[in-house]
Amino acid sequence: MTPGIWILGNQLSFAHPALQQFTLSPRPPVLFIESLDFARDRPYHRQKLVLVWSAMRHFAAELTQAGWDVTYCTEDTFTQPLKAWIQRYRLEQVWLMEPEDFPFKQILESLELPCPLTFLDNPLFLWSQTEFVDWASSRKSLLLESFYRESRKRFQVLMNGKEPEGGTWNYDKQNRQPPKGELQPPKPLSFAPDNVTQAVVQQVKQISQEGDYGDIEGFTWAVTRSQALAVLDDFLQEHLPQFGPYQDAMITGEETLWHSLLSPYLNLGLLQPLEVIRAAETAYRERNLPIASVEGFIRQILGWREYMRGLYLYFGPDYSQSNWFDHHTPLPEFFWDADKTDLNCLHQVLKQVERSGYAHHIQRLMILANFATIAGLSPQAVEAWFHAAFIDGYDWVMQPNVLGMGLFADGGRLATKPYAASANYIHKMSDYCQSCSYDRRSRSNDNACPFNIFYWDFLFRHRDRLKGLGRMNLMLSHLQRISPTEQAQIQQLAQDWRATQGG
């Protein structure tokens, strides 16, 4: 019973289990579908649509060149082209790789087709769902550090026998330096759109509607595996040696610093996680690179990426409704139009996301998610924006990252405390405050920085809940120093902001 192979848009890998089973002719037919209705389901960043569809078209062309019988469709829905393809080839089953996202899996299972869909194991992660569930079920707490160390041992990454390379598991203290002096990071590798990508750009322009999000003209992302490998090589040569020290820094005009920009390609299947990890480890050993930089980078993939995906599957679909603080303030308009905020740090990061669909992890966590947490924005609205706006955003990525790590909406199932901070942190780790009209030192005057207002308002509003989190005790103790009069001023300022800008 020869199957047909349906390749989804974020599984563009020759390691696809269905492709692997048919290395010799005769080979089964292969299908790609660009669903316009699915693209309209969210206000996706225009460059995200260009990236996915261009990468799909390039991968389909590579398969065709390799001798596969490829059908490529652009239709409103998945159903009609699937039915036509099944009937054309008289298929009795369709093989596809297990999707990561629960909502999309539900869509696939609801399709009424002439033959069944058969889901194959997803090889684009190092831990299978069963393996992660077994690990998580055997533990009282699900700490990233514990998972990361287990992963290092299991895959023998940066290990000397049973001991970690350099004698230390974690070099975070060396990798959180504030920006000092005039930093000159290398420019990221970019690619001029070829004819295929230009055609996709025109298609996205044609289907765009008023209010759709993100610039499209500046698209320079990689769209093939060979280009993604070139980005990896450029990172290892030019960025990795200095990646560690300033990976948390934020500097106006320096949007990528020493970050790798590999997450979109890992999440599309153009790169394999283990090949990226091994390449970094090889660079460390052959070129004697700083271990703090190499370990910090590897932890983002072997630790954080695998951990987020595992928790997403482990927590299940209901996790998407997490709202521990009972926050319901609508998403402010400036998330969709950065020019509508005069708060410089938010404007800088949101404008950057508009231009490219990218911001690095501290910009996401300590500017965007931090603001959303302390301002009391709806977790579901915030997560939906992250999913739509970011070039590497998918359901499995954003739910645990945003709801758990960023907003503490799960009440501590993932993190041990909320990542709530005032303007002090932003001033320490960035230069954004230098060009801002708000007073970073004030929390209660008319020109006080909103991060200060909301930080203290957040602690006052939720102190009873936060008392149960041991790591919050020091911050809560500072509330005693604020007079009832100033407390009332802070809370009124927060309330006024929500009334005028909160939605």
C-alpha positions in Angstrom: 0.0 0.0 0.0 2.1 3.0 -1.3 1.3 6.2 0.6 1.4 9.8 -0.4 3.6 12.1 1.6 2.2 15.5 2.7 5.0 17.8 3.9 3.9 20.6 6.2 5.4 24.1 6.0 7.5 23.9 9.2 8.9 20.4 8.5 11.2 21.1 5.6 13.8 18.5 6.2 15.3 15.6 4.2 15.3 13.9 7.7 11.5 13.7 7.3 10.7 10.1 8.3 8.5 9.5 5.2 11.2 10.7 2.8 13.8 8.5 4.7 11.8 5.4 4.0 11.8 5.8 0.2 15.4 6.5 -0.8 15.1 4.5 -4.0 12.6 4.5 -6.9 9.7 4.0 -7.2 8.9 6.8 -4.8 5.5 7.9 -3.6 4.0 11.3 -4.6 4.7 14.4 -2.4 2.3 17.2 -1.7 2.8 20.8 -0.4 -0.1 23.1 0.3 -0.1 26.9 0.9 -3.4 27.5 2.6 -4.5 31.1 2.3 -7.2 30.7 4.8 -4.7 29.4 7.4 -2.5 32.4 6.7 -5.4 34.7 7.3 -6.3 33.0 10.6 -3.9 35.3 12.4 -2.5 38.7 11.5 0.9 37.1 10.8 3.9 39.3 10.2 4.2 39.6 6.5 7.9 38.5 6.6 6.8 35.3 8.4 4.5 34.4 5.6 7.2 35.1 3.0 9.8 33.0 5.0 7.5 29.9 5.3 6.2 30.0 1.8 9.5 30.7 0.1 11.2 28.0 2.1 8.4 25.6 1.1 8.8 26.4 -2.5 12.6 26.1 -2.4 12.4 22.7 -0.6 9.7 21.5 -3.1 12.1 22.4 -5.9 15.0 20.5 -4.3 12.8 17.4 -3.9 11.8 17.7 -7.6 15.4 17.9 -8.6 16.2 14.9 -6.5 13.6 12.8 -8.4 10.5 13.1 -6.3 7.0 13.6 -7.9 6.0 16.8 -6.2 2.6 18.6 -6.4 2.6 22.2 -5.1 -0.8 23.9 -4.4 -1.8 27.4 -3.3 -5.5 27.2 -2.3 -7.8 28.7 0.3 -8.1 25.5 2.3 -6.3 22.2 2.8 -9.2 20.0 2.0 -9.8 20.6 -1.7 -6.2 20.1 -2.9 -5.8 17.1 -0.6 -8.9 15.4 -2.0 -7.8 16.1 -5.6 -4.3 14.8 -5.0 -5.5 11.7 -3.2 -7.9 10.9 -6.1 -5.3 11.7 -8.7 -2.9 9.2 -7.4 -5.5 6.8 -6.0 -3.9 6.9 -2.6 -5.1 4.7 0.3 -3.2 6.6 3.0 -1.3 9.9 3.5 1.8 10.0 5.6 2.9 13.2 7.3 5.1 14.1 10.2 3.5 14.6 13.6 2.8 18.4 14.0 3.9 20.1 17.2 0.9 22.4 17.7 -2.3 21.1 19.3 -4.7 23.4 17.3 -3.2 22.4 14.0 -3.3 18.7 14.9 -7.0 19.2 15.6 -7.5 20.8 12.2 -5.8 17.9 10.5 -7.9 15.3 12.4 -11.1 17.2 11.5 -10.5 17.0 7.7 -12.9 14.8 5.8 -10.8 12.9 3.3 -11.1 9.8 1.1 -8.3 8.0 3.0 -6.7 8.2 6.5 -3.8 10.4 7.6 -0.9 8.5 9.3 1.2 10.6 11.6 4.9 9.7 11.8 7.3 10.5 14.7 8.8 14.0 14.5 12.7 13.8 14.4 13.2 17.6 14.5 13.8 17.5 18.3 16.2 15.5 20.4 13.7 14.4 23.0 10.6 12.5 21.9 7.3 13.3 23.7 7.4 9.9 25.4 10.9 10.5 26.7 10.2 13.9 28.0 7.0 12.8 29.7 8.8 10.0 31.4 11.4 12.5 32.7 8.9 15.0 33.8 6.6 12.4 35.5 9.4 11.1 37.7 10.2 14.6 39.2 8.7 16.8 41.9 9.8 20.0 40.1 10.5 20.7 36.4 13.5 22.9 36.6 15.3 23.8 33.4 18.7 23.3 35.0 17.9 19.7 35.9 16.6 19.0 32.4 19.6 20.7 30.8 22.1 18.7 32.8 20.3 15.5 32.0 20.4 16.4 28.3 24.2 17.2 28.5 24.8 13.8 30.0 22.5 11.9 27.7 23.9 13.4 24.4 27.5 13.8 25.8 27.7 17.5 25.0 30.5 19.6 26.5 31.3 16.7 28.8 34.5 15.2 30.1 33.3 11.7 31.1 30.7 12.3 33.8 31.8 15.9 34.5 30.9 19.1 32.6 33.6 20.7 30.5 35.4 23.3 32.5 34.1 21.9 35.8 30.9 24.1 35.7 27.5 23.4 34.2 26.3 27.0 33.9 28.2 30.2 33.0 25.3 32.6 33.4 27.2 35.0 35.7 29.7 35.6 32.9 27.0 36.0 30.3 24.9 38.8 31.7 27.1 41.9 31.4 25.5 45.3 30.7 26.7 47.1 27.6 30.0 48.9 28.2 31.6 51.5 26.0 31.1 51.3 22.2 30.3 47.8 21.2 30.8 46.9 17.6 29.1 43.5 16.9 29.4 42.0 13.4 26.5 42.4 11.0 24.2 39.3 10.5 24.4 37.4 7.2 21.6 38.4 4.9 20.3 37.3 1.5 18.8 39.2 -1.4 15.5 37.7 -2.4 15.7 35.5 -5.4 13.0 35.1 -8.0 11.1 32.6 -5.9 11.1 34.8 -2.9 10.2 37.9 -4.9 7.1 36.0 -6.2 6.1 35.1 -2.7 6.5 38.8 -1.6 4.1 39.8 -4.4 1.6 37.1 -3.4 1.7 38.2 0.3 1.2 41.8 -0.9 -1.8 40.7 -2.9 -3.5 38.9 -0.1 -2.6 41.5 2.5 -5.5 43.4 4.0 -5.7 46.8 5.7 -4.2 46.5 9.2 -2.0 43.5 8.4 1.2 43.5 10.4 4.9 44.1 9.6 7.1 45.5 6.9 7.8 43.3 3.9 10.3 45.2 1.8 13.3 44.5 4.0 13.1 40.7 3.8 16.6 39.2 3.9 16.1 35.9 5.8 17.6 32.6 4.6 15.0 30.4 2.7 17.0 27.2 1.9 19.0 24.7 3.9 22.2 25.8 2.2 21.6 29.4 3.2 20.7 28.4 6.7 24.0 26.4 6.9 25.8 29.6 5.8 24.2 31.5 8.6 25.3 28.8 11.1 28.9 29.0 9.7 28.9 32.8 9.9 27.7 32.7 13.5 30.3 30.2 14.5 33.1 32.2 12.9 32.0 35.8 13.6 29.5 35.8 16.5 30.0 32.9 18.8 33.3 33.9 20.3 31.7 37.1 21.8 28.2 35.7 22.1 28.2 35.1 25.8 29.1 38.4 27.6 26.5 40.6 26.1 23.7 38.2 25.2 21.4 40.1 27.6 22.4 43.6 26.5 20.1 45.9 24.5 21.5 48.7 22.4 19.8 51.2 20.2 20.6 50.5 16.5 22.2 47.1 17.3 19.3 44.8 16.8 21.0 41.4 16.7 24.3 42.0 18.6 26.1 38.6 18.7 22.9 36.5 18.6 22.7 33.6 16.1 19.3 34.2 14.4 19.1 30.4 13.9 15.7 29.8 15.6 13.6 30.4 12.4 15.6 27.8 10.6 15.5 25.2 13.4 11.8 25.7 13.7 11.3 25.2 9.9 13.4 22.0 9.8 16.1 23.6 7.6 18.6 22.9 10.4 18.8 20.0 12.9 19.3 20.8 16.5 22.1 18.2 17.1 24.1 19.4 14.0 24.0 22.9 15.3 25.1 21.8 18.8 27.9 19.6 17.5 29.1 22.4 15.2 29.4 24.8 18.2 31.1 22.1 20.3 33.6 21.4 17.5 34.3 25.1 17.1 35.0 25.3 20.8 37.5 22.5 20.8 39.2 23.3 17.5 39.5 27.1 18.0 39.7 27.3 21.8 36.6 29.5 22.0 35.5 30.9 25.4 33.5 28.2 27.1 31.0 30.7 28.6 29.9 31.8 25.1 29.7 28.2 23.8 27.9 26.8 26.8 25.4 29.7 26.8 24.6 29.2 23.2 24.3 25.4 23.5 22.0 25.8 26.5 19.5 27.8 24.4 19.1 24.8 22.0 19.8 21.7 24.0 18.3 23.2 27.2 15.7 25.8 26.5 14.3 24.8 23.1 13.9 21.2 24.0 12.5 22.1 27.4 9.9 24.5 26.0 8.7 21.9 23.5 8.6 19.2 26.1 6.6 21.3 28.6 4.1 22.3 25.8 3.3 18.7 25.1 3.4 17.7 28.8 1.1 20.4 30.0 -1.5 19.8 27.2 -4.0 22.1 25.4 -5.6 23.5 28.5 -2.3 25.3 29.3 -3.3 28.0 26.7 -5.9 29.4 29.1 -3.6 30.0 32.0 -4.2 33.3 33.8 -3.0 33.0 37.4 -3.1 36.7 38.1 -6.5 37.1 36.5 -5.3 39.8 34.1 -7.7 41.1 31.5 -6.5 44.4 30.2 -6.7 44.4 26.4 -3.6 44.6 24.3 -2.6 48.2 23.7 -2.7 49.4 20.1 1.0 50.2 20.1 1.8 46.5 20.0 0.5 46.7 16.4 1.8 50.2 15.7 5.0 51.1 17.5 4.6 54.8 16.7 1.7 54.9 19.1 3.9 54.7 22.2 6.3 57.4 23.4 8.0 55.0 25.8 11.4 54.6 24.2 12.3 51.0 25.2 8.9 49.8 23.9 9.1 51.9 20.8 12.6 50.6 20.0 11.8 46.9 20.4 8.3 47.0 18.8 9.7 49.0 15.8 12.4 46.4 15.4 9.8 43.6 15.4 7.8 45.5 12.8 10.8 45.8 10.5 12.0 42.2 10.8 9.8 39.9 13.0 12.8 39.6 15.3 13.9 40.6 18.8 16.4 38.8 21.0 15.3 36.9 24.1 15.9 39.7 26.7 14.0 42.2 24.5 11.1 39.7 24.5 11.3 38.8 28.2 12.4 42.0 30.0 10.8 44.6 27.7 7.7 43.2 26.1 6.7 40.4 28.5 7.8 42.3 31.6 5.6 45.2 30.6 2.6 43.0 29.8 2.9 41.3 33.2 3.1 44.3 35.4 0.6 46.3 33.3 -1.9 43.4 33.7 -2.4 42.6 30.0 -4.5 39.6 29.0 -2.1 36.6 28.8 -4.0 35.2 25.8 -3.9 38.4 23.9 -0.2 38.8 24.6 0.6 35.2 23.5 -1.5 35.6 20.4 0.5 38.7 19.5 3.9 37.0 20.0 2.7 34.1 17.9 1.7 36.3 15.0 4.5 38.9 15.2 7.6 36.9 15.6 9.4 35.2 12.7 10.1 32.1 14.8 6.7 31.9 16.5 4.6 28.8 16.7 2.1 27.5 19.3 4.6 25.2 20.9 7.2 28.0 21.1 5.1 30.8 22.4 2.7 29.2 24.9 5.4 28.1 27.4 7.7 31.0 26.7 5.1 33.7 27.0 2.5 32.3 29.4 5.0 30.5 31.6 8.3 32.2 31.5 7.2 35.7 30.3 3.9 36.3 32.1 3.9 33.8 35.0 0.3 33.1 33.9 0.7 29.5 34.9 1.3 30.4 38.6 4.8 28.8 38.6 4.5 25.5 36.8 7.5 26.6 34.7 9.3 29.5 36.4 9.9 30.0 40.1 9.0 33.7 40.2 7.6 36.4 37.8 10.1 38.2 35.7 8.8 41.6 36.9 11.2 44.6 36.9 11.2 48.3 37.0 13.1 50.8 34.9 16.3 50.1 36.9 16.8 46.8 35.1 16.2 48.4 31.7 18.6 51.2 32.4 21.3 48.8 33.6 21.0 46.5 30.6 20.3 49.0 27.8 20.8 52.5 26.6 17.0 53.0 26.0 16.5 55.2 29.0 19.0 57.8 27.8 16.7 58.9 25.0 13.4 58.6 26.8 11.2 61.4 27.8 10.0 59.6 31.0 11.8 59.8 34.3 13.4 56.5 35.1 14.0 57.5 38.7 10.4 58.3 39.6 7.5 56.0 40.3 4.7 58.4 41.3 5.1 61.9 39.6 3.3 62.9 36.4 6.4 62.0 34.3 7.3 58.8 36.1 8.4 55.9 33.9 5.4 53.5 33.3 7.6 50.6 34.1 8.1 52.0 37.6 4.4 52.8 38.0 3.3 49.4 36.9 6.0 47.5 38.8 5.0 48.9 42.1 1.3 48.7 41.3 1.8 45.0 40.3 3.4 44.3 43.7 0.6 46.0 45.6 -2.2 44.3 43.6 -0.8 40.8 44.0 1.2 40.9 47.2 -1.0 38.3 48.9 -0.4 35.8 46.0 3.2 36.7 45.7 3.9 36.0 49.4 3.8 32.3 48.7 6.8 32.6 46.3 9.9 32.7 48.4 12.0 34.5 45.8 9.6 37.5 45.9 10.0 38.2 49.6 12.8 40.8 49.2 10.9 42.7 46.6 7.7 42.6 48.6 9.6 43.9 51.7 10.2 47.2 49.9 6.5 47.9 49.8 6.7 48.9 53.5 8.8 51.9 52.5 6.1 53.4 50.4 3.6 55.7 52.2 -0.1 55.2 51.8 -0.3 58.5 50.0 2.3 57.5 47.4 0.7 54.1 47.1 -2.5 55.7 46.2 -0.7 57.9 43.6 0.9 54.9 42.0 -2.3 53.0 41.8 -4.2 56.0 40.3 -1.5 56.5 37.7 -1.7 52.9 36.7 -5.5 53.0 36.6 -5.4 56.2 34.4 -3.0 54.6 32.0 -5.2 51.5 31.6 -8.2 53.8 30.9 -6.4 55.8 28.2 -4.0 53.3 26.5 -5.0 49.8 27.6 -6.6 48.6 24.5 
